[in-house]
Amino acid sequence: MVGSTKTTVQNSYSNGSIQNGNNHLEEKLDEIRCLLGKSEGDLLRIVGVGAGAWGSVFAALLQDSYGHLREKVQIRIWRRQGRKVEKSTAEHLFDVINSREDVLRRLIRRCAYLKYVEARLGDRTLLADEILRDGFCLNMIDTPLCPLKVVTNLQEAVWDADIVVNGLPSTETFEVFKEISKYWKERITVPIIISLSKGIEAALNPVPHIITPTQMINRATGIPIENILYLGGPNIASEIYNKEYANARICGAEKWRKPLAKFLRQPYFIVWDNSDLVTHEVMGGLKNVYAIGAGMVAALTNESATSKSVYFAHCTSEMIFITHLLTEEPEKLAGPLLADTYVTLLKGRNAWYGQMLAKGELSLEMGDSISGKGMIQGVSAVEAFYELLRQPSLSVLHPEENKPVAPVELCPILKTLYKILIKREQKSQAILQALRDETLNDPRDRIEIAQSHAFYRPSLLGQP
């Protein structure tokens, strides 16, 4: 998606009002520096860990807003070294560069254009970390970003960071933060961590429970959960960078979520704060699960609005049911939570993946890490939620049969996605059969069951 030439943000929102841009940005930066106890001359160090589409855009948004205040803040991003850019991608990147005069001029000024010519001709192999320095994310080539300060040594990136932004998939979060913990053993100050990761993992011992990315970070590093927040919302990374109006919520302890919401807020990217960390993280993982099915339905019905709306009704009722198992009083599926679900089912890599599977343009044998898209987190989340909710120890009373059943028995779409994606027992067409099952109850019934029965299972979050 090609947007307009990037310009420095000149206005910012605070409590709904527009104030002078640069002065207000510096005031917001000074406020967060003061909260973190930074003295004059001591840089506020912000580092993104993981350079997927959203992680890269998030770092670029901060760089665009605060990068000119280099005497007060340093913004960097870490990604692994050595990932080669395929020749076909390099050819496409060359076309993108030449279609954007502002990007072309920038590269020429930086004496960086020639390497892209050489890569286009096949005389040079580009690396993902070097193109990221020029503002190109490997998972989002069509949307050039601002140049970024890229670090490939994890210890160098994080050892003195004040704010760490987790842009890793949930499948990599624990492993990477476990390594990070080695570099934080001698730390005196406690960093703030903002997790963008939308996925969950499941553990069956000693009791079945889920592990969210914020919990993974807490367990891997020992950083108090009060210092770990989650940010999510109805957004597509490329559209946000191109200044499409968007909003998000940052969730966690009040001490940090309110000042960080103000710090991150921009005229076209409004950030609210919320205390319900669990529901937002779980929904962040669940929406990826059901987005794959949404993509399948769209492809199999030739984008039938009716079929997609039927699917939406059933999948959201399953999401509500599942969150009532995990949280005693979950945030309602409304506002940004509902919008986040909607946009992910409508347009996102998981929905795209479901479409490509249904069309036969991708196969399950290709895995869930797709070139140019990155990790399809919904696949591992399908397995995690299914394995968790099939456990007999979590049985709930079936409303019609009046007997105990595993919670997954009340989630027919989740069951079908598991059979398609994990067991590979059924083809994509099975998702339509599940929707057209004559025994399928009204989605409202499932929601009423969730809201009227004592289904809450604290053990699912590893709580006593």
N, C-alpha and C positions, 0 to 999 in steps of 0.2 A: 504494500500500500504506500503510495508516494504522497508525501505531505509537503507543506510549504517549507521554505528555508527556515532553519532554526534561528531564532532570535532570543536574546537574553530576556528573561521574564521581567516585566516592568511593573507588574501589579500583583498583589497577593491578598488573600482573604484572611480576615481575622474576625471571628464572631459575626460573620455575615457581611462585613463591610470591606470595601476596597480602600487600601491605603497606598501611599507612595511606595513604589517597588523596592529599589535598592536599599533605602534607609530602613524600610520595614523588614526586609530580609536580614539585614545585619542585626536589627533588634531581636528578631526571633533566634538567630544564631547565638547572640549574647545570652539570651535567657537560658538556652539549653546548656551552654558552656558554664553558666553560673550554677545550675543545678548539679552539674557533674564536677563542680569544684575546680574548674580550669582557671589558672592564673594567667595574667597578661604574658604573651609570648609563648604560652604552652598550647600547642595545636590541639584542637578537637580532632581525633582520628576516627574516621568512619571507614569501614571496609566491608565490601560485599563478598560473601563466600559462595562461589558458584556463579557461572556466567551463562545460564539459560536465558530465554527471552525476557522473562519478568525480572530476574535478578539483574540483567544488564540494563534494562530500561530503568529500573529503580535507581541504580547507581548513576545513570545518565541524567535522570531528573534532579538528583541531588547536585550533580556537577554543574548542570545548567543554572540551578538556583543559587548555589553557594560557592561554586568553584572560584569565582573572582575574588572571594575573601580569603585569599591563600595565606594571609598572615594569621588567620584564626582557625582555619579548618583544612584538613587534608582528606580527600575522598579517593579511595582506591578500590579495586576489585581483584579478587583472586580467581584464577582458573588454572587447571592442570596444563602443564607444558607439553608440547609435542603433538597435539592432535592435528593431523594433516587435513587440508581442505581439498576435497575431490576436484578434479579438473572441470567437471561439468558445473560445479558450484562456482569455481573461479571464473568460468566463462560468463555465467549469469551475473556474478558480482561486477564484472567489468561493464556489462550492459547497464546495470543499475547506476554505477558511478558516472557513466557518460550520459545518462538521462537526467542527471541532477547537476546543474551548473555550479551550484554552491558547493557541492561535495567535490566535484572535479577541481575547482579552484583551490579548495582547502588542501587537497592532496598534493597539488602542484606546489603550493606554497611550502608544504612540509617536506618536499622532495620525496614523496612517497608514492607518486603515481606510477613510476616506471616498473615497480615490482608487480603491479597488477597487469600491466601490458605483458610482461614476461610470463606471468602465470596464465594469461589468456592464450598465449602462443604455445604453452606447454614447456617453456624453458625454465620454469621455476615452480617449486611447490610451496604454497603458502601454508602458514600455521594459524590455527584458530586464535592463539594468544596475540600474534602480531597483527592480525586484521582487527581484533578487538581494540587494540591501541589506536587504530585509525577510526574506530566507531562502527565496526561491523560485527554484529553478533551472528555466529554461525547458524543459529536456529531461527534467524529473522533477517536474512540478507536483504530483503526488499525494503527494509526501513533503516536507513543510515542513522546512527546516533552521533552524539558529540564524541570527540576523542576522549579516551579513558586512560587513567593511570592503572596499568595492569601489572600485577605481581604474580609470579608463578611459584614462588617459595612460600609455602603455607606459614611457616614460622615467622618469616619476615613480615607477612601480611597481618598477622593477628596478635603478635605477642604484646603489643602496647596499644591495641585498638580500644577505644572508649565505647563505640557502638559497632556491633557486628550484625550484618544483615544476612540471614540465611536464605540463599536462593537455590539451595540444593534440593533434588528430589527427596522424598521421605525415605526412599530405599538407600540413600547414601548419607543421610544426615547423621545417624549415630556414629558411623565409622569415622567420618571426617572430624566431628566434634570430639570424639575420643582422642584422636591425634592432637587436636587443638589443646585439649586439657593438659597435655604434656608441657606445652609452652606457657601455661598459665600457673604453674605450681608456685612460682615465686612472686606472683602478682600481689600487690597490696590493695589496689582498687578493684572493684567488681564491675565488669563491663555490662552494658545493656545489650540484649540480643533481640532483634526483631526478625521473626520467622515469616517468610513468605510461602513456605512449603505447604502444599495442599495434598495430603495423602496420609494414610495411617498404616501401621503394621499391627499384626496380631501375635499374641503369645498365649499359649495354652497351659503353661505351667508357671507357678503352682496352681493357679486357677485361670480360666480363660479371661483374657482382658486385652484391650487395645492399647497401643502406645502411639500417642500423637507426636508430631515433630517437637513441640515444646517440651514434652516429657522426655523425649530422646536426648535433647540438649541438656536438660536438667540432670539426667542420669549419667550422661557421658562426661559432663564437666563439673558437676557439683554446684553450678551457679544457681542461686535461689530462684525458684519459680517466679517470685515477685519481679525479678529482673529480666524475665523472658516474656515477650509479647508476640502476638500473632496479628498480621495485617492481611486482610483479604477483602475482596469486594467484586462487584460486577464490572470486570475490566478485561480488555484484550490488550496485551502489552504494546503492540505496534500502534494501536489506535490512541492509547494514552500518550505515547511519545509524540504523536502527531497532533496532540492537543484536542482530541475529542473529549467532550465533557464527561467526567467520570467521578465516581465516589467510592470510598472504601471505609472500613472500620478497623481501628487498631484496638485490640482486646488484651486485657490483662489488668495488673494492679493499677489503681488510680494514681499512685505517685508518679508513674511514668507515662501512662497512656494519654493523659490529658496534655501535658507539655509536648509529647511527641506528636500528637495529632495536630497541634498548632504548628509545630516545626515543619511537618511534612505537607501541610495544606498549601495548595496553589490555586490560582483562579479557575483552572480547568480540572483540578484533581482535589476534590473536597474530601477531607479525612475526618470522620467522626470517631468517637471513642465509645467503648462498651466493656462491661465487666465480664460478660459470659464468654470466657476463653474456650471452654469445652465445646459448646454448641457450634461456635463458628469454625473451630478446627475440624470437628467431625463433619460438619456440613461441607467444608472445603474438600474433604476426602470423598464424601458421598456423591457430591455433584459430578465428580470425575467418573465415578462408577456408572451413574445413570446417563451421563453424556454419551458414552459409547453406544448404549442402546438407542438413544435419541438419533444418533447418526445413522444407525442401521435402519430405523423406522423411516427416516427421511429418504434414504436411498431406495429402500424397497417399495415405497409408496409414491415415488416420483414427487417428493416434497408435499405430500397431501397435508394440508393444514388441519383437516379433521383428525387424521390418524395421529399427527404429532400432538394435538391437544389432548386426545385420549391418553396417549402415552404420558404426557406431562401430568395429567391428573393422577394417574396410578403411581408414577415414580415419586412424586412429591408426597403422596400419602405414605409410601414406604419409608421415605426419608424422615418424616415426622414420627412415625412409629419407632424407628431405630433410635432417634435422638431421645425419645422418652425412656428408652432402656438405659441410656447413658447419663442422663441428667434429670434430676428431680423436677426442676422447673425450667425447661429449656426455653431459650429465646424463640419466639414464634417465627415461623417461616414466612416472613413479611419484610417489607422494606429492602435494604441492601442484601439481606440473606436470600430472599426470594429472587431479587434481581440478579444476584451472582449465579444462582442456579439457572435462571432463564438464559443468561448470556452464554453460559458454558454449554448448555444443551443446544443453543442456537449456533454458536460459532466458537470453536476452540479446538485445540489439538485432539482432545479425546473424542469429540463429536466427529471431527474429520476422520479420525482413525476408524470409527464405527462405519462411516460412509464408505471408506476405501475397502474395508473388509467385505461389506455387503455387495459392493460392485465388483469384487474379485480383483481389485487393483493392488491389494496387499494380501498377504497370507499370514496366519499365526506363526508359521515357521520362521518368519523374518524377525520375530522377537518384538519387544515393546520399546526398543530404542531406535527411533526412525531418523535417518539422515535428513537434516533440514528442519526437523520438528523437535528432536530431543526425546526425553523419556515420556512415554504415555503412562502417566501415573495411575490411571483408572484401572489398568489390568491387574496390578498387584493389589490395589484396593478391593477389587471384586473378590479375589481370593481371601484377603484378610477378613473382610466383613462376613463372607460366607462361612469360613472355617470357625469364626468366633460364634456366629449366631446359630450354628447347627449343633452346638454342644448341649446334650441333655440336661446338664446341671443348670442351664439357664432357662429351663422350660417355663412357658406361660400357659395360661388356661385358654384353650381354643374357645371362642365365643359361641360357636354353633354346636360343635361336637362335645363341648363340656368335658374335655380331657386335656392333660398336659401335652404340649407339643413344643419342639424347639422353635425359637422365634423366627428362624428362617422360613418355616412352613407358612408363615403369614406374609412372606415377601416373595411372591411368584416371579417378579421381574428379576430380582437379585438371583434367584435360583436358576433362571433361564440363562442369564449372562454367565453364570459360573459354568453351566453345561457347555456353553458355546466357547468361551474364552479359555477356561482352565482345563476342564475335562475333555473338551473338543469332541463331545458326543453328538452335538447338534450343529446345524448350519445356522447362519444368521437369520434365515427365515423363521426360525423358532420364536424369535421375539414377537413376531406378528401373531403367531399361534397363541402365545401366552396372553396377548391383549384381547384376542377374540374368543378366549375360553368362556363358554357360557356359564360356568360355575363361578366366574370371577365376581367378587362382591363390589358394590359401590365403593369407590375410594373413600367416601365420607365415613363408611363403617369402620375402616381401619383407623382413621383418625380418631373417631369417637372411642374406639377400643383403647387406643393409646392414652387418651386424655381422661378416661373414666376408670382405668384399672391401675392398680399399684404395680407397674411394670419396672420401675426404676431399680437397676442393679448396680450399686456402687462398686461391686467387685469388677465390673467390666472396665473400670478405669484404674484398676489396681488399688482401690480403696477398701478399707475394712467394712 
